[in-house]
Amino acid sequence: MDANDILDYCLGKKGVSESFPFDNETLVLKVGTKMFLLMSLEKQPLQISVKTNPEWSEELREQHPQITGAYHMNKTHWNSVSLDGLKKDLILKLIDHSYDLVFKSLTKKMREEIEKL
């Protein structure tokens, strides 16, 4: 998967917006007002950061050398994922999981507004 594939997949989800709040090379995708994915557009191989529950984070890091604690993020909840060598279904599962975790953390009112979209 390349950056455009990731972006298209994420923008297909309800309530997702994109921005560059930190610099010109780190694309941030949010659901509502909260980040669920960061993507470094300059790094090769392509790398994303996603939120995962702590138990799954440990398991992922043990099974995949491409998955580590996310730089500048809470490493208990965020993983950096180098996409090189990972299967597409795992990448999509990580994105979906991150989106779902963040969506569930939004206020009830915001979740209801997004679900109407």
N, C-alpha and C positions, 0 to 999 in steps of 0.2 A: 504494500500500500504506500502511496505517496501522500504528500501534504494535501493535495487537492481532494484525494479520496477521503481522507480524514475529515477535512472541512465540509465536504458535501454531505457525508454521513451525519455529522454533528448538526449541521444546519437543517437537516431533515427532521430533527426532533423538535417538539413543541417548546416554545419560549426561549429558544437559543439565540444569543447575540454574540458578535465577535468584536474585539477591540485590541488595541496595542497600548495598554496603560503603563507598561514598564519601560519599553524601548521599541525600536522599529523592527526587531527581529523575533520577538516573543509574542505570538498570537495567543490571546486568551479567549476562551469560549465560556460563556456563562449561561446558566439557566436561571431566569429571573435576574436576581442581582448577585448571584454567587457563582464563583468559578468552579467548573468541573473538569476542564482540560486546558493545559498550556502546551504550546507546540513551538519549539525552536526552529524557525525557518532556515537558519544558517547552518545548523549542525548537520554533518553527514557522518554516519547514517542518521536518518530522521529520528528524532527523539520527542516523546510526549511525556507529560506528567499528568497522572490521573489519581483520583481519590479512591481508596479501597478500605474495606474494614480491616482492622489490625490483624485479625487471625489470618485472613486471606493474604495480606501483605507478606507475612512471614513465610507462608507456604510458597507464594510466587517467587520470592527472593531465593528460597532454597532450590527451587526447581529450574529457574531460568536466570542465567548469569546476566542477561540483558535487562533485568529488572532490579533496581536498587532504590534506596531511599531518595526521595526527590530533593534536589539542590534547592536551598533557600526556603524549604517548606517543612511542615511538621512530618518528619519521617515515619511516624507511627501511622499516619493516615494517607500520606502521599507517596507515590512511586514514580520514579523516572523510568521510562520504558524505551529502550533502543529497539526500533522496529526490525532491525536487521536480523533475519533468521527466525522471527516469530511468525506463527501461522495467523492468517487473516481472521479466523474465527476467534482466536484468543484476543487479538487486538480489539475486535468489535465487542467482545464480552467485557473487556476492561473498560471500554468507553461507556457501554450501557450501564455497567455497575457504578461507575463514577457519576454519571448523569442521575441515576436512580437515587443514590445516596444523597446527593446535593438537593435534588428535587424534594425528597422527603423532609429535608431540613428547612425548607421554606415555610413561611407562615401559611396557615390554612387559606387565608384570603388570596395570597399570591398563587398558591397551587390551584385553587379554583379558577382564577383568572386565566392561568396558562392552559388548564384543561379545556377551557372554552374555545381556544384557538383552533 
